[in-house]
Amino acid sequence: MSKVTRADFDKYLMGVYCPAPFVAVKGSGSRFWDDAGKEYVDFGGGIAVNVVGHCHPEIVSALEEQAHKLWHISNYMCTEPAITLAKHLVESTFADKVFFANSGGEANEAALKLARRYAFEKFGKEKSQIISFYNSFHGRTLFDVTVGGQAKYCEGFGPLPGDIVHADFNDLEQLKSLISKEKTCAVIMEPIQGEGGILPATEEFIKGVRQLCDENDALLIFDEVQTGFGRTGCLYAYQHYQVEPDILTSAKGLGAGIAIGAMMAKDKVASIFKPGLHGTTFGSNPLATSVGCKSFELVNRPEFLKDVNVKADLFRKHYAELNAKYDCFKEVRGIGLMIGAELKDETLLKKITSECLNQGVFVLTAGHSVIRTVPALNITTDDINEGFARFDKALSVVFGK
């Protein structure tokens, strides 16, 4: 491959991202390297995607093996990897049927379409309202950003899809005032708001949402694009709360770095989708679903999932030590290895994350004031300790200690 530079990114790619000031060239486990040879500890995990790290040998082997068999044949045919992955997901969750897409945004679009079509066929066209929550994030399609409830992602893209309302997250009384048996077809929520700041739903709230949906003949959709696939120490976060949705969306860790999304549903809902009502050219492709099968095999083991919480405890221990030294965090929250550290001074967010990068540890942000760490679920103790040693150096520079 010809040599490119960070300046070439600005020259040739649309400016919808603001990436780091280097070109990433290779990765292994929970480390990656830039084009100058500098090594980084990766606490970002590809934004909760690389559940078994960079270039896991079994993932590489699965991809190589399938690449010598079949890449793409279209949905006029069914393939072994897609059927196998769907079978794994159904046998391990509440769901009866699966639809494969290419991303979390596509999976959410499919879920919202299915919910509206279900209500249309069962109750009539008046029952089309979708309730979501402020500060949520469900993807970048026009439907998804409208449902997401963050004005900054919607402004200037109107007219937006209608009959979508929002409530405050974890406010059951407000949801009660909005939901209607005559109008509401679905409530969509993240069990833990990710982009909004790593805000877990309370157990009371999530159980209350389920009850309100049941009382009002509304479907409950869980967006588990970020929380799913072992991130919380369960295969999916709904299992942590012991509350089942009617529809669930998954992506990110499902493909361990290969683009894939899934929309999963109970039979009563899934049966509404008939041939031609929805689809996607590359959904169910053999390469992505073969990797999904291997990712599932690696993650969905009791000992692997149990270890997620052991590593999460180590992250929290290090965060507590940093806070004792620098008194910079208002709160450290999350479940499993989806952790957010809210800064007391949000104006320092960019400065801290930039200095972390200078010191060789990559962390993410969420909301206006939260440092987000969503590493590979199999990150080693040595990598955790080294990453926080570099984090400590970054904070010492920022706070002059």
TORTI-104050 format. One record per residue (C-alpha): residue number from 1; x, y, z. Coordinates in nm, 2 decimals. Example, Ala and Ser with C-alpha at 12.3 -4.5 7.8 and 13.67 -1.06 7.14 Angstrom:
! TORTI-104050
<pt seq="1" c1="1.23" c2="-0.45" c3="0.78"/>
<pt seq="2" c1="1.37" c2="-0.11" c3="0.71"/>
This chain:
! TORTI-104050
<pt seq="1" c1="0.00" c2="0.00" c3="0.00"/>
<pt seq="2" c1="0.13" c2="0.34" c3="-0.09"/>
<pt seq="3" c1="0.25" c2="0.58" c3="0.19"/>
<pt seq="4" c1="-0.02" c2="0.82" c3="0.31"/>
<pt seq="5" c1="-0.01" c2="1.09" c3="0.58"/>
<pt seq="6" c1="-0.26" c2="1.24" c3="0.82"/>
<pt seq="7" c1="-0.27" c2="1.54" c3="0.59"/>
<pt seq="8" c1="-0.40" c2="1.32" c3="0.32"/>
<pt seq="9" c1="-0.70" c2="1.24" c3="0.54"/>
<pt seq="10" c1="-0.80" c2="1.61" c3="0.54"/>
<pt seq="11" c1="-0.74" c2="1.63" c3="0.17"/>
<pt seq="12" c1="-0.94" c2="1.33" c3="0.05"/>
<pt seq="13" c1="-1.20" c2="1.24" c3="0.31"/>
<pt seq="14" c1="-1.51" c2="1.43" c3="0.41"/>
<pt seq="15" c1="-1.47" c2="1.61" c3="0.74"/>
<pt seq="16" c1="-1.73" c2="1.42" c3="0.94"/>
<pt seq="17" c1="-1.47" c2="1.29" c3="1.18"/>
<pt seq="18" c1="-1.18" c2="1.46" c3="1.37"/>
<pt seq="19" c1="-0.93" c2="1.17" c3="1.41"/>
<pt seq="20" c1="-0.60" c2="1.16" c3="1.60"/>
<pt seq="21" c1="-0.30" c2="1.35" c3="1.45"/>
<pt seq="22" c1="-0.15" c2="1.03" c3="1.31"/>
<pt seq="23" c1="-0.22" c2="0.73" c3="1.10"/>
<pt seq="24" c1="-0.29" c2="0.40" c3="1.28"/>
<pt seq="25" c1="-0.11" c2="0.12" c3="1.10"/>
<pt seq="26" c1="-0.13" c2="-0.20" c3="1.30"/>
<pt seq="27" c1="-0.28" c2="-0.35" c3="1.62"/>
<pt seq="28" c1="-0.23" c2="-0.66" c3="1.84"/>
<pt seq="29" c1="-0.44" c2="-0.74" c3="2.14"/>
<pt seq="30" c1="-0.50" c2="-0.42" c3="2.33"/>
<pt seq="31" c1="-0.21" c2="-0.23" c3="2.18"/>
<pt seq="32" c1="-0.18" c2="-0.04" c3="1.85"/>
<pt seq="33" c1="0.09" c2="0.15" c3="1.66"/>
<pt seq="34" c1="0.10" c2="0.47" c3="1.45"/>
<pt seq="35" c1="0.29" c2="0.55" c3="1.14"/>
<pt seq="36" c1="0.58" c2="0.67" c3="1.34"/>
<pt seq="37" c1="0.61" c2="0.35" c3="1.53"/>
<pt seq="38" c1="0.47" c2="0.48" c3="1.85"/>
<pt seq="39" c1="0.28" c2="0.22" c3="2.06"/>
<pt seq="40" c1="-0.05" c2="0.29" c3="2.24"/>
<pt seq="41" c1="-0.25" c2="0.10" c3="2.50"/>
<pt seq="42" c1="-0.61" c2="0.09" c3="2.36"/>
<pt seq="43" c1="-0.88" c2="0.17" c3="2.62"/>
<pt seq="44" c1="-1.12" c2="0.26" c3="2.34"/>
<pt seq="45" c1="-1.16" c2="-0.08" c3="2.18"/>
<pt seq="46" c1="-1.27" c2="0.06" c3="1.85"/>
<pt seq="47" c1="-1.56" c2="0.23" c3="2.04"/>
<pt seq="48" c1="-1.66" c2="-0.10" c3="2.21"/>
<pt seq="49" c1="-1.61" c2="-0.30" c3="1.89"/>
<pt seq="50" c1="-1.29" c2="-0.50" c3="1.94"/>
<pt seq="51" c1="-1.42" c2="-0.73" c3="2.21"/>
<pt seq="52" c1="-1.13" c2="-0.97" c3="2.17"/>
<pt seq="53" c1="-0.87" c2="-0.71" c3="2.08"/>
<pt seq="54" c1="-0.69" c2="-0.63" c3="1.75"/>
<pt seq="55" c1="-0.62" c2="-0.91" c3="1.51"/>
<pt seq="56" c1="-0.72" c2="-1.20" c3="1.74"/>
<pt seq="57" c1="-0.56" c2="-1.51" c3="1.58"/>
<pt seq="58" c1="-0.89" c2="-1.71" c3="1.58"/>
<pt seq="59" c1="-1.08" c2="-1.42" c3="1.43"/>
<pt seq="60" c1="-0.81" c2="-1.38" c3="1.16"/>
<pt seq="61" c1="-0.83" c2="-1.76" c3="1.09"/>
<pt seq="62" c1="-1.21" c2="-1.75" c3="1.06"/>
<pt seq="63" c1="-1.19" c2="-1.46" c3="0.82"/>
<pt seq="64" c1="-0.92" c2="-1.63" c3="0.61"/>
<pt seq="65" c1="-1.10" c2="-1.96" c3="0.60"/>
<pt seq="66" c1="-1.43" c2="-1.81" c3="0.48"/>
<pt seq="67" c1="-1.25" c2="-1.59" c3="0.23"/>
<pt seq="68" c1="-1.14" c2="-1.90" c3="0.05"/>
<pt seq="69" c1="-1.50" c2="-2.04" c3="0.04"/>
<pt seq="70" c1="-1.76" c2="-1.77" c3="-0.03"/>
<pt seq="71" c1="-1.76" c2="-1.39" c3="0.01"/>
<pt seq="72" c1="-2.09" c2="-1.27" c3="-0.12"/>
<pt seq="73" c1="-2.38" c2="-1.44" c3="-0.30"/>
<pt seq="74" c1="-2.68" c2="-1.22" c3="-0.21"/>
<pt seq="75" c1="-2.99" c2="-1.29" c3="-0.01"/>
<pt seq="76" c1="-3.14" c2="-1.49" c3="-0.29"/>
<pt seq="77" c1="-2.93" c2="-1.77" c3="-0.13"/>
<pt seq="78" c1="-2.89" c2="-1.87" c3="0.24"/>
<pt seq="79" c1="-2.54" c2="-1.95" c3="0.37"/>
<pt seq="80" c1="-2.40" c2="-2.16" c3="0.65"/>
<pt seq="81" c1="-2.24" c2="-1.88" c3="0.85"/>
<pt seq="82" c1="-2.56" c2="-1.67" c3="0.86"/>
<pt seq="83" c1="-2.78" c2="-1.96" c3="0.96"/>
<pt seq="84" c1="-2.53" c2="-2.07" c3="1.23"/>
<pt seq="85" c1="-2.49" c2="-1.72" c3="1.38"/>
<pt seq="86" c1="-2.87" c2="-1.67" c3="1.39"/>
<pt seq="87" c1="-2.91" c2="-2.01" c3="1.56"/>
<pt seq="88" c1="-2.65" c2="-1.91" c3="1.82"/>
<pt seq="89" c1="-2.82" c2="-1.58" c3="1.89"/>
<pt seq="90" c1="-3.17" c2="-1.73" c3="1.92"/>
<pt seq="91" c1="-3.06" c2="-2.01" c3="2.14"/>
<pt seq="92" c1="-2.88" c2="-1.77" c3="2.38"/>
<pt seq="93" c1="-3.14" c2="-1.49" c3="2.40"/>
<pt seq="94" c1="-3.51" c2="-1.41" c3="2.43"/>
<pt seq="95" c1="-3.53" c2="-1.39" c3="2.05"/>
<pt seq="96" c1="-3.70" c2="-1.62" c3="1.80"/>
<pt seq="97" c1="-3.58" c2="-1.46" c3="1.48"/>
<pt seq="98" c1="-3.28" c2="-1.25" c3="1.36"/>
<pt seq="99" c1="-3.23" c2="-1.00" c3="1.07"/>
<pt seq="100" c1="-2.87" c2="-0.92" c3="0.98"/>
<pt seq="101" c1="-2.77" c2="-0.58" c3="0.87"/>
<pt seq="102" c1="-2.43" c2="-0.40" c3="0.83"/>
<pt seq="103" c1="-2.43" c2="-0.17" c3="1.13"/>
<pt seq="104" c1="-2.60" c2="-0.07" c3="1.45"/>
<pt seq="105" c1="-2.77" c2="0.22" c3="1.28"/>
<pt seq="106" c1="-2.91" c2="-0.01" c3="1.02"/>
<pt seq="107" c1="-3.03" c2="-0.25" c3="1.29"/>
<pt seq="108" c1="-3.21" c2="0.03" c3="1.47"/>
<pt seq="109" c1="-3.37" c2="0.15" c3="1.15"/>
<pt seq="110" c1="-3.50" c2="-0.20" c3="1.09"/>
<pt seq="111" c1="-3.63" c2="-0.23" c3="1.45"/>
<pt seq="112" c1="-3.82" c2="0.10" c3="1.42"/>
<pt seq="113" c1="-3.97" c2="0.00" c3="1.09"/>
<pt seq="114" c1="-4.07" c2="-0.34" c3="1.23"/>
<pt seq="115" c1="-4.23" c2="-0.18" c3="1.54"/>
<pt seq="116" c1="-4.44" c2="0.06" c3="1.32"/>
<pt seq="117" c1="-4.54" c2="-0.21" c3="1.08"/>
<pt seq="118" c1="-4.64" c2="-0.44" c3="1.37"/>
<pt seq="119" c1="-4.86" c2="-0.17" c3="1.52"/>
<pt seq="120" c1="-5.01" c2="-0.08" c3="1.18"/>
<pt seq="121" c1="-5.12" c2="-0.44" c3="1.11"/>
<pt seq="122" c1="-5.23" c2="-0.52" c3="1.47"/>
<pt seq="123" c1="-5.39" c2="-0.19" c3="1.58"/>
<pt seq="124" c1="-5.42" c2="0.05" c3="1.28"/>
<pt seq="125" c1="-5.24" c2="0.35" c3="1.15"/>
<pt seq="126" c1="-5.31" c2="0.58" c3="1.44"/>
<pt seq="127" c1="-5.08" c2="0.38" c3="1.67"/>
<pt seq="128" c1="-4.74" c2="0.50" c3="1.53"/>
<pt seq="129" c1="-4.59" c2="0.70" c3="1.81"/>
<pt seq="130" c1="-4.23" c2="0.62" c3="1.91"/>
<pt seq="131" c1="-4.10" c2="0.72" c3="2.25"/>
<pt seq="132" c1="-3.73" c2="0.76" c3="2.31"/>
<pt seq="133" c1="-3.52" c2="0.94" c3="2.57"/>
<pt seq="134" c1="-3.32" c2="1.26" c3="2.56"/>
<pt seq="135" c1="-2.95" c2="1.22" c3="2.55"/>
<pt seq="136" c1="-2.97" c2="0.88" c3="2.37"/>
<pt seq="137" c1="-2.80" c2="0.77" c3="2.05"/>
<pt seq="138" c1="-2.93" c2="0.52" c3="1.80"/>
<pt seq="139" c1="-2.73" c2="0.58" c3="1.49"/>
<pt seq="140" c1="-2.69" c2="0.82" c3="1.20"/>
<pt seq="141" c1="-2.98" c2="0.75" c3="0.96"/>
<pt seq="142" c1="-3.25" c2="1.03" c3="0.95"/>
<pt seq="143" c1="-3.49" c2="0.81" c3="1.15"/>
<pt seq="144" c1="-3.22" c2="0.72" c3="1.40"/>
<pt seq="145" c1="-3.10" c2="1.07" c3="1.47"/>
<pt seq="146" c1="-3.46" c2="1.19" c3="1.51"/>
<pt seq="147" c1="-3.53" c2="0.92" c3="1.76"/>
<pt seq="148" c1="-3.20" c2="0.99" c3="1.94"/>
<pt seq="149" c1="-3.32" c2="1.31" c3="2.10"/>
<pt seq="150" c1="-3.00" c2="1.51" c3="2.05"/>
<pt seq="151" c1="-3.07" c2="1.83" c3="1.86"/>
<pt seq="152" c1="-2.71" c2="1.87" c3="1.74"/>
<pt seq="153" c1="-2.75" c2="1.56" c3="1.52"/>
<pt seq="154" c1="-3.08" c2="1.67" c3="1.37"/>
<pt seq="155" c1="-3.04" c2="2.04" c3="1.30"/>
<pt seq="156" c1="-3.05" c2="2.13" c3="0.94"/>
<pt seq="157" c1="-3.17" c2="1.79" c3="0.82"/>
<pt seq="158" c1="-3.54" c2="1.86" c3="0.82"/>
<pt seq="159" c1="-3.82" c2="1.78" c3="0.76"/>
<pt seq="160" c1="-3.76" c2="1.50" c3="1.02"/>
<pt seq="161" c1="-3.97" c2="1.19" c3="1.06"/>
<pt seq="162" c1="-4.28" c2="1.27" c3="1.27"/>
<pt seq="163" c1="-4.47" c2="1.11" c3="1.57"/>
<pt seq="164" c1="-4.15" c2="1.08" c3="1.78"/>
<pt seq="165" c1="-4.15" c2="1.21" c3="2.14"/>
<pt seq="166" c1="-3.89" c2="1.21" c3="2.41"/>
<pt seq="167" c1="-3.88" c2="1.17" c3="2.79"/>
<pt seq="168" c1="-3.60" c2="1.22" c3="3.04"/>
<pt seq="169" c1="-3.40" c2="0.90" c3="3.10"/>
<pt seq="170" c1="-3.47" c2="0.73" c3="3.43"/>
<pt seq="171" c1="-3.79" c2="0.93" c3="3.48"/>
<pt seq="172" c1="-4.07" c2="0.68" c3="3.49"/>
<pt seq="173" c1="-4.33" c2="0.94" c3="3.59"/>
<pt seq="174" c1="-4.26" c2="1.15" c3="3.28"/>
<pt seq="175" c1="-4.28" c2="0.83" c3="3.06"/>
<pt seq="176" c1="-4.62" c2="0.76" c3="3.22"/>
<pt seq="177" c1="-4.75" c2="1.10" c3="3.11"/>
<pt seq="178" c1="-4.65" c2="1.04" c3="2.75"/>
<pt seq="179" c1="-4.73" c2="0.68" c3="2.67"/>
<pt seq="180" c1="-5.07" c2="0.60" c3="2.53"/>
<pt seq="181" c1="-5.25" c2="0.28" c3="2.44"/>
<pt seq="182" c1="-5.41" c2="0.45" c3="2.15"/>
<pt seq="183" c1="-5.10" c2="0.61" c3="2.00"/>
<pt seq="184" c1="-4.77" c2="0.46" c3="2.12"/>
<pt seq="185" c1="-4.63" c2="0.17" c3="1.91"/>
<pt seq="186" c1="-4.29" c2="0.14" c3="2.08"/>
<pt seq="187" c1="-4.05" c2="0.26" c3="2.34"/>
<pt seq="188" c1="-3.68" c2="0.24" c3="2.24"/>
<pt seq="189" c1="-3.40" c2="0.28" c3="2.49"/>
<pt seq="190" c1="-3.04" c2="0.19" c3="2.57"/>
<pt seq="191" c1="-3.00" c2="0.00" c3="2.89"/>
<pt seq="192" c1="-2.70" c2="0.21" c3="2.94"/>
<pt seq="193" c1="-2.68" c2="0.54" c3="2.75"/>
<pt seq="194" c1="-2.34" c2="0.53" c3="2.58"/>
<pt seq="195" c1="-2.27" c2="0.84" c3="2.38"/>
<pt seq="196" c1="-2.48" c2="1.04" c3="2.62"/>
<pt seq="197" c1="-2.23" c2="0.98" c3="2.91"/>
<pt seq="198" c1="-2.24" c2="0.62" c3="3.03"/>
<pt seq="199" c1="-2.57" c2="0.65" c3="3.22"/>
<pt seq="200" c1="-2.71" c2="0.31" c3="3.33"/>
<pt seq="201" c1="-3.09" c2="0.27" c3="3.36"/>
<pt seq="202" c1="-3.19" c2="0.20" c3="3.72"/>
<pt seq="203" c1="-3.35" c2="-0.14" c3="3.78"/>
<pt seq="204" c1="-3.67" c2="0.03" c3="3.89"/>
<pt seq="205" c1="-3.69" c2="0.23" c3="3.57"/>
<pt seq="206" c1="-3.62" c2="-0.05" c3="3.32"/>
<pt seq="207" c1="-3.87" c2="-0.28" c3="3.49"/>
<pt seq="208" c1="-4.12" c2="0.01" c3="3.50"/>
<pt seq="209" c1="-4.07" c2="0.07" c3="3.13"/>
<pt seq="210" c1="-4.14" c2="-0.29" c3="3.06"/>
<pt seq="211" c1="-4.46" c2="-0.28" c3="3.26"/>
<pt seq="212" c1="-4.58" c2="0.04" c3="3.09"/>
<pt seq="213" c1="-4.52" c2="-0.11" c3="2.75"/>
<pt seq="214" c1="-4.72" c2="-0.42" c3="2.84"/>
<pt seq="215" c1="-5.01" c2="-0.21" c3="2.98"/>
<pt seq="216" c1="-5.02" c2="0.00" c3="2.66"/>
<pt seq="217" c1="-4.97" c2="-0.26" c3="2.39"/>
<pt seq="218" c1="-4.64" c2="-0.10" c3="2.30"/>
<pt seq="219" c1="-4.33" c2="-0.29" c3="2.20"/>
<pt seq="220" c1="-4.01" c2="-0.24" c3="2.40"/>
<pt seq="221" c1="-3.69" c2="-0.21" c3="2.19"/>
<pt seq="222" c1="-3.35" c2="-0.24" c3="2.36"/>
<pt seq="223" c1="-3.07" c2="-0.08" c3="2.16"/>
<pt seq="224" c1="-2.78" c2="-0.30" c3="2.27"/>
<pt seq="225" c1="-2.54" c2="-0.19" c3="2.00"/>
<pt seq="226" c1="-2.29" c2="-0.08" c3="2.26"/>
<pt seq="227" c1="-2.40" c2="-0.27" c3="2.57"/>
<pt seq="228" c1="-2.42" c2="-0.60" c3="2.40"/>
<pt seq="229" c1="-2.19" c2="-0.89" c3="2.33"/>
<pt seq="230" c1="-2.03" c2="-0.93" c3="2.68"/>
<pt seq="231" c1="-1.97" c2="-0.56" c3="2.75"/>
<pt seq="232" c1="-2.15" c2="-0.57" c3="3.08"/>
<pt seq="233" c1="-2.04" c2="-0.92" c3="3.19"/>
<pt seq="234" c1="-2.36" c2="-1.08" c3="3.04"/>
<pt seq="235" c1="-2.40" c2="-1.16" c3="2.67"/>
<pt seq="236" c1="-2.66" c2="-0.88" c3="2.66"/>
<pt seq="237" c1="-2.73" c2="-0.61" c3="2.92"/>
<pt seq="238" c1="-3.10" c2="-0.71" c3="2.94"/>
<pt seq="239" c1="-2.99" c2="-1.03" c3="3.11"/>
<pt seq="240" c1="-2.82" c2="-0.82" c3="3.38"/>
<pt seq="241" c1="-3.15" c2="-0.64" c3="3.45"/>
<pt seq="242" c1="-3.36" c2="-0.96" c3="3.39"/>
<pt seq="243" c1="-3.60" c2="-0.77" c3="3.17"/>
<pt seq="244" c1="-3.68" c2="-0.90" c3="2.82"/>
<pt seq="245" c1="-3.75" c2="-0.67" c3="2.53"/>
<pt seq="246" c1="-3.96" c2="-0.75" c3="2.23"/>
<pt seq="247" c1="-3.69" c2="-0.63" c3="1.99"/>
<pt seq="248" c1="-3.32" c2="-0.60" c3="2.05"/>
<pt seq="249" c1="-3.05" c2="-0.45" c3="1.83"/>
<pt seq="250" c1="-2.68" c2="-0.56" c3="1.83"/>
<pt seq="251" c1="-2.37" c2="-0.47" c3="1.64"/>
<pt seq="252" c1="-2.02" c2="-0.35" c3="1.74"/>
<pt seq="253" c1="-1.88" c2="-0.65" c3="1.94"/>
<pt seq="254" c1="-2.09" c2="-0.89" c3="1.73"/>
<pt seq="255" c1="-1.84" c2="-0.87" c3="1.45"/>
<pt seq="256" c1="-1.53" c2="-0.81" c3="1.66"/>
<pt seq="257" c1="-1.42" c2="-0.55" c3="1.42"/>
<pt seq="258" c1="-1.60" c2="-0.66" c3="1.10"/>
<pt seq="259" c1="-1.90" c2="-0.46" c3="1.00"/>
<pt seq="260" c1="-2.23" c2="-0.64" c3="1.10"/>
<pt seq="261" c1="-2.55" c2="-0.56" c3="1.28"/>
<pt seq="262" c1="-2.84" c2="-0.77" c3="1.40"/>
<pt seq="263" c1="-3.20" c2="-0.70" c3="1.48"/>
<pt seq="264" c1="-3.36" c2="-0.97" c3="1.70"/>
<pt seq="265" c1="-3.72" c2="-1.02" c3="1.78"/>
<pt seq="266" c1="-3.99" c2="-1.24" c3="1.93"/>
<pt seq="267" c1="-4.20" c2="-1.44" c3="1.68"/>
<pt seq="268" c1="-4.51" c2="-1.23" c3="1.74"/>
<pt seq="269" c1="-4.33" c2="-0.93" c3="1.60"/>
<pt seq="270" c1="-4.08" c2="-1.09" c3="1.36"/>
<pt seq="271" c1="-4.36" c2="-1.26" c3="1.17"/>
<pt seq="272" c1="-4.48" c2="-0.92" c3="1.05"/>
<pt seq="273" c1="-4.18" c2="-0.89" c3="0.81"/>
<pt seq="274" c1="-4.26" c2="-1.06" c3="0.49"/>
<pt seq="275" c1="-4.04" c2="-1.08" c3="0.17"/>
<pt seq="276" c1="-3.99" c2="-0.74" c3="0.02"/>
<pt seq="277" c1="-4.08" c2="-0.54" c3="0.33"/>
<pt seq="278" c1="-3.72" c2="-0.49" c3="0.44"/>
<pt seq="279" c1="-3.37" c2="-0.59" c3="0.33"/>
<pt seq="280" c1="-3.01" c2="-0.50" c3="0.27"/>
<pt seq="281" c1="-2.76" c2="-0.60" c3="0.00"/>
<pt seq="282" c1="-2.47" c2="-0.70" c3="0.22"/>
<pt seq="283" c1="-2.66" c2="-0.81" c3="0.53"/>
<pt seq="284" c1="-2.60" c2="-1.18" c3="0.62"/>
<pt seq="285" c1="-2.28" c2="-1.18" c3="0.41"/>
<pt seq="286" c1="-2.07" c2="-1.49" c3="0.47"/>
<pt seq="287" c1="-1.75" c2="-1.31" c3="0.57"/>
<pt seq="288" c1="-1.92" c2="-1.10" c3="0.85"/>
<pt seq="289" c1="-2.13" c2="-1.38" c3="0.98"/>
<pt seq="290" c1="-1.84" c2="-1.63" c3="0.99"/>
<pt seq="291" c1="-1.65" c2="-1.38" c3="1.20"/>
<pt seq="292" c1="-1.96" c2="-1.33" c3="1.41"/>
<pt seq="293" c1="-1.98" c2="-1.70" c3="1.48"/>
<pt seq="294" c1="-1.62" c2="-1.70" c3="1.60"/>
<pt seq="295" c1="-1.67" c2="-1.39" c3="1.81"/>
<pt seq="296" c1="-1.98" c2="-1.55" c3="1.97"/>
<pt seq="297" c1="-1.77" c2="-1.87" c3="2.04"/>
<pt seq="298" c1="-1.50" c2="-1.67" c3="2.21"/>
<pt seq="299" c1="-1.72" c2="-1.44" c3="2.41"/>
<pt seq="300" c1="-2.02" c2="-1.65" c3="2.52"/>
<pt seq="301" c1="-1.84" c2="-1.86" c3="2.77"/>
<pt seq="302" c1="-1.91" c2="-1.83" c3="3.14"/>
<pt seq="303" c1="-1.55" c2="-1.80" c3="3.24"/>
<pt seq="304" c1="-1.49" c2="-1.52" c3="2.98"/>
<pt seq="305" c1="-1.80" c2="-1.32" c3="3.09"/>
<pt seq="306" c1="-1.71" c2="-1.37" c3="3.46"/>
<pt seq="307" c1="-1.36" c2="-1.23" c3="3.38"/>
<pt seq="308" c1="-1.51" c2="-0.91" c3="3.24"/>
<pt seq="309" c1="-1.63" c2="-0.81" c3="3.58"/>
<pt seq="310" c1="-1.29" c2="-0.90" c3="3.74"/>
<pt seq="311" c1="-1.12" c2="-0.66" c3="3.49"/>
<pt seq="312" c1="-1.39" c2="-0.40" c3="3.55"/>
<pt seq="313" c1="-1.31" c2="-0.41" c3="3.92"/>
<pt seq="314" c1="-0.94" c2="-0.34" c3="3.84"/>
<pt seq="315" c1="-1.04" c2="-0.05" c3="3.62"/>
<pt seq="316" c1="-1.25" c2="0.10" c3="3.90"/>
<pt seq="317" c1="-0.96" c2="0.05" c3="4.15"/>
<pt seq="318" c1="-0.73" c2="0.24" c3="3.92"/>
<pt seq="319" c1="-0.99" c2="0.52" c3="3.87"/>
<pt seq="320" c1="-1.02" c2="0.54" c3="4.25"/>
<pt seq="321" c1="-0.65" c2="0.58" c3="4.29"/>
<pt seq="322" c1="-0.63" c2="0.85" c3="4.02"/>
<pt seq="323" c1="-0.92" c2="1.04" c3="4.19"/>
<pt seq="324" c1="-0.75" c2="1.01" c3="4.53"/>
<pt seq="325" c1="-0.44" c2="1.17" c3="4.38"/>
<pt seq="326" c1="-0.60" c2="1.44" c3="4.15"/>
<pt seq="327" c1="-0.95" c2="1.48" c3="4.29"/>
<pt seq="328" c1="-1.08" c2="1.52" c3="3.93"/>
<pt seq="329" c1="-1.38" c2="1.29" c3="3.90"/>
<pt seq="330" c1="-1.73" c2="1.36" c3="4.01"/>
<pt seq="331" c1="-1.84" c2="1.00" c3="3.96"/>
<pt seq="332" c1="-1.72" c2="0.68" c3="3.80"/>
<pt seq="333" c1="-2.01" c2="0.47" c3="3.67"/>
<pt seq="334" c1="-2.11" c2="0.20" c3="3.44"/>
<pt seq="335" c1="-2.15" c2="-0.18" c3="3.43"/>
<pt seq="336" c1="-1.88" c2="-0.43" c3="3.34"/>
<pt seq="337" c1="-1.62" c2="-0.28" c3="3.10"/>
<pt seq="338" c1="-1.84" c2="0.01" c3="2.99"/>
<pt seq="339" c1="-1.71" c2="0.27" c3="3.23"/>
<pt seq="340" c1="-1.75" c2="0.64" c3="3.24"/>
<pt seq="341" c1="-1.55" c2="0.88" c3="3.46"/>
<pt seq="342" c1="-1.73" c2="1.22" c3="3.48"/>
<pt seq="343" c1="-1.50" c2="1.51" c3="3.53"/>
<pt seq="344" c1="-1.56" c2="1.78" c3="3.79"/>
<pt seq="345" c1="-1.43" c2="2.03" c3="3.54"/>
<pt seq="346" c1="-1.57" c2="1.95" c3="3.19"/>
<pt seq="347" c1="-1.35" c2="2.22" c3="3.03"/>
<pt seq="348" c1="-1.06" c2="1.98" c3="3.08"/>
<pt seq="349" c1="-1.20" c2="1.69" c3="2.88"/>
<pt seq="350" c1="-1.02" c2="1.76" c3="2.56"/>
<pt seq="351" c1="-0.70" c2="1.85" c3="2.73"/>
<pt seq="352" c1="-0.70" c2="1.53" c3="2.93"/>
<pt seq="353" c1="-0.78" c2="1.30" c3="2.63"/>
<pt seq="354" c1="-0.52" c2="1.47" c3="2.42"/>
<pt seq="355" c1="-0.25" c2="1.43" c3="2.68"/>
<pt seq="356" c1="-0.35" c2="1.07" c3="2.73"/>
<pt seq="357" c1="-0.27" c2="1.02" c3="2.36"/>
<pt seq="358" c1="0.06" c2="1.20" c3="2.40"/>
<pt seq="359" c1="0.15" c2="0.96" c3="2.68"/>
<pt seq="360" c1="0.05" c2="0.65" c3="2.48"/>
<pt seq="361" c1="-0.30" c2="0.56" c3="2.61"/>
<pt seq="362" c1="-0.61" c2="0.60" c3="2.40"/>
<pt seq="363" c1="-0.94" c2="0.69" c3="2.58"/>
<pt seq="364" c1="-1.27" c2="0.80" c3="2.45"/>
<pt seq="365" c1="-1.52" c2="1.07" c3="2.56"/>
<pt seq="366" c1="-1.90" c2="1.05" c3="2.61"/>
<pt seq="367" c1="-2.13" c2="1.35" c3="2.66"/>
<pt seq="368" c1="-1.97" c2="1.68" c3="2.76"/>
<pt seq="369" c1="-1.77" c2="1.57" c3="3.06"/>
<pt seq="370" c1="-1.71" c2="1.20" c3="3.06"/>
<pt seq="371" c1="-1.40" c2="1.00" c3="2.99"/>
<pt seq="372" c1="-1.51" c2="0.67" c3="2.85"/>
<pt seq="373" c1="-1.32" c2="0.34" c3="2.87"/>
<pt seq="374" c1="-1.46" c2="0.05" c3="2.67"/>
<pt seq="375" c1="-1.15" c2="-0.18" c3="2.61"/>
<pt seq="376" c1="-1.13" c2="-0.52" c3="2.46"/>
<pt seq="377" c1="-1.30" c2="-0.76" c3="2.70"/>
<pt seq="378" c1="-0.99" c2="-0.98" c3="2.71"/>
<pt seq="379" c1="-0.75" c2="-0.70" c3="2.79"/>
<pt seq="380" c1="-0.47" c2="-0.83" c3="3.01"/>
<pt seq="381" c1="-0.39" c2="-0.71" c3="3.36"/>
<pt seq="382" c1="-0.05" c2="-0.59" c3="3.24"/>
<pt seq="383" c1="-0.22" c2="-0.38" c3="2.97"/>
<pt seq="384" c1="-0.47" c2="-0.23" c3="3.22"/>
<pt seq="385" c1="-0.19" c2="-0.15" c3="3.47"/>
<pt seq="386" c1="0.03" c2="0.00" c3="3.19"/>
<pt seq="387" c1="-0.26" c2="0.20" c3="3.05"/>
<pt seq="388" c1="-0.34" c2="0.36" c3="3.38"/>
<pt seq="389" c1="0.03" c2="0.43" c3="3.45"/>
<pt seq="390" c1="0.02" c2="0.64" c3="3.13"/>
<pt seq="391" c1="-0.31" c2="0.79" c3="3.23"/>
<pt seq="392" c1="-0.15" c2="0.89" c3="3.55"/>
<pt seq="393" c1="0.13" c2="1.06" c3="3.37"/>
<pt seq="394" c1="-0.12" c2="1.25" c3="3.15"/>
<pt seq="395" c1="-0.31" c2="1.38" c3="3.45"/>
<pt seq="396" c1="0.02" c2="1.48" c3="3.62"/>
<pt seq="397" c1="0.09" c2="1.70" c3="3.31"/>
<pt seq="398" c1="-0.26" c2="1.85" c3="3.31"/>
<pt seq="399" c1="-0.27" c2="1.92" c3="3.68"/>
<pt seq="400" c1="0.10" c2="2.01" c3="3.72"/>
<pt seq="401" c1="0.16" c2="1.74" c3="3.99"/>
